[in-house]
């Protein structure tokens, strides 16, 4: 484990913060270092929606506190995430070694860990992020995608509507949180077909409407299998999407050779005598 935080000048114990990832599949993805942080913490905050997972954590640490009660109907998730960060820091400032546990990777689609670590370090506390196996990692494995073959772009689905992103249809494109596409409030659990229709309109600038779309959800229990559904792009608005499902578009066009750059590279090879 990382070195223990240094005591303050008056020899009082100093707090610390570790934000760790459980991975996606329960029990299978936890790293030894993440387990060490959980076991040695004075208090563990669990950003988990499954009571079974919380009970599993309690076998490693007796003081596990659920963060689920901070969600509320119609309440912005950003307000909840700010409250989480404040909770972590309250205990850190009290001199406790705090561990905050998140699904997957604690730095991916998770605002609170980044903010709390930033604040903790700014105040002189030691703070760590221990990576975990993310939904992206599982997606590559389950769908047989090598992001280095054609390239791979990742977008939060709403960003394609809010901003003028450039899509490269020669690469894989992964869209996260498509079930709430178009939600400005961060308070809704889903949007609906009309919002997904706007997403399809945006995607239709780069893809034909009969282009295949993969809807993917990784396995969260060792006894489960990942779910993979394949539909046409035009059918996305009328297709039910769960919050945990991810939308994937395979390349629609071949990679286009950059002939001028290839010529310049060939010239460089000749100059250095590499042929």
N, C-alpha and C positions, 0 to 999 in steps of 0.2 A: 504494500500500500504506500501512498505518498507519505512523505515525512510529516510528522505531526506539526500543527501550527505553532509558531514561536510565541511564548508567553509575553505579555505586555511588560512594560518597565516596572510596574508595581507587583509583578509576579502573579497577577490574576490570570486564569485560563482564558485563552482567546478562542472564539468560535471559528468554525470553518463550514464551508458548503461544498457538497458534492452532488451534482445532478447526473444521474445514471440512467441508462436505458435497459429495459427488460428484454428487448428484442420483441419479435412478433409472436412466436410460438412459445407458450408458457413452459418454463423449465428447461427448454432446449437451447435458448439463445443467451442466457445470462453469462457474462464473462466472470472469471474469478475475481478480477479487480472490482467489478460492480458489486458482486456478492460481499466482498470484503468491506466496502463502503457501507453497505446496508447493515451488516452485522455489527460494525464498530460504531455506528452513529448513536448519538444520544436520543435523537428523534428522527423518525422517518415519515416524510409526507408522501402520500400515494396519489398520484394523478391517474387513477385507474377506475374504470367503470364497472368492473366485475368484482363482486364481493369474494368470489372464490380466490381470485388472484391476491386480494388483500389478506385473506386468511393464510395463504401460502407465504406471504411476506412476514406475517406475524410469527412464523416458525423460525425466522432469522433474526427478528428484533421485536421485543415486547411492546415498544412504543411506536405503533404505526397509526398515523392519523390520515383519514380519508379526506381528499379535497373535493369530492363530489358534492357535498352540501352547499358549496359556493356557487354552483350553477343555479339558475332560476329561469322560469318561464318568462320570456320577453326581456331577459337581462342580457346585455351585451357580453359576449364571451371575453372581450378585451377587459371589461371591468373585473370579471372573475380572475383573469390572468394577472392583473395588477394586484388583486387581493392575495393571490398565491405568493407572488414575489415578496409582498410585504410580510406575509406569515413567515417565510423562510428567513428573512432578514431580522425579524423580531427575535427569533431563537438564536440566530448567529450572534447578534449583538449581546445576547444574554450569556454568551460564552459557550454555547453548545455546538457540538459537531453535528451538523444537519445533513441528512441525505434526502434528496427529492427524487422520486422514482417515476419514470414515464414509460409509456409503451414505446417500442421500437427504439429509435435513436432520439436522445433528449434534445438534440439541436435541430431536428427537422420538424417543421410545422409545430413548433413549441416556442412561444414568446417568453414565457416566464423564466425558463432556465437561462436564456441569454441575458435577460434583464437583471435577474438576481445575481448572476455571476459578475456582471459589469459593476453593479452597485457594491457587491462584497469586496471586489478587488480595489475599487476606488476608495473604500473605507479602510483598506489595509488588511483585510482578512484573506486567508487563503481560500481559493475557490477553484473547483475542478469540474470538467465535464468528461464523463466516461462514456465513449460511444457505444451504441448498441446496434444490433442487426435491424435495419429499417425495412419498411414496406417496400422501398425501392430495391433493396438487396434481394428480397424474396421474389419480387416481380421478375427481376432478371433471371433468377434461377428457375422459377416455375414456367415462365413463358419462353425460355430458351433464347433470351435476347442478349447479345453482346453489344454494349453501347459503343465499343470501339470500332465496330464494323461499318456502320453508316452514320454514326453520331446519334445523340439522343438529347432532345430538349425536354425540359420539365417546366410546367407552368401551373400555378394555382389557377383553376378554371376561370374564376371571376376576373383575373388580370387580363385575359384575352378580350373581355368586354370593357374593362375600365381603362386600359392603356393600349397604345399602338405597338404591340409586340410584333416582331417579324417571325413568322413560322417558316421553317425549312421542311417542306414536304418530302425531301430526299432523305431525311433522318427519321428516327422514331420520335414520336411526340407523346408525352405522358401528361395527362391532365388530372390534377388532384382536386378533391372536394367538389366534384361536378354536381353533387346532389344539392349544393347550396349556391350554385353559380348565380351571380348577379346580386347577391345579398350584401348591401352596404352596411347593414346594422350590426352584423355579427351576433344577432340574437335569434335567428331563425334556424330551425332544425332541418328544413328543406325549403326549396323555392317551388318549382313545379314545371309542367310542360312548356308553358309560354316562355319561361326563362331559358330552358334548354333549347327551345326553338331559336332564340337569339344566338345561342352558342353555335348551333348548326349553321345559321346564316354566316356567322363569322368564319367558321371552318370551311364553308363551301367556297370561299375565295381561293382556297389552296387544295381542296379535295373534291372529287366528284361525290355526289350524294349516295352513290352505291358503294363507296369505299367502305371496307370492313373496319369496324370498331370493336375492340376487345374490352370487355368489362371484367375487371379482375379484383379478387379479394383473397388475400393470403390466409393460410390456416393459422388460427390462434391457439389451438389445442393439438397435442401430438396425435390424437386419434382422428383429427379432421384432415380433409384434403382441401387444397385451394379450389376456389370456384372461378371458372372461366366461361364467360358468355360471349358469343360473337353475333353482332348485329350489323345492319347497314347504317351508315351515318344518318340517313333520312329518318330512321326509326328511333333515334336517340330521345327525342322529346316525349314519346309515348312509352318509353322503357323505364320501368321503376329502377331507381338507383338508391342503394343504401349508403349511409354516410361513409362507411368503410371502403366502398368500392372505388376503384380507380379506372379511368378511361385511357386506353392506349390506342394510338393510331400507328400502324406500320408505314414504312415509306411508300409514297404514292408515285414517285418519279425516281429514275435512276440518278446516281451521282453524275454531275456534269464535269468532265475533265477541264481543268484550268490550263489550257495549252500554253499560253504565254509564260506562266509561272514554271511549267514543266521545262520549257526551253531554257529559262534562266537557271534553273537548277542543274540542267545538263551542262550548261556553260561553266558553272561553278565546279562541277565534277571534273571537267577537262582541265580547268586552271590548276586544280590541286593534284592532278594526275590520278584521280580515282575513276576508273572505268570498268 
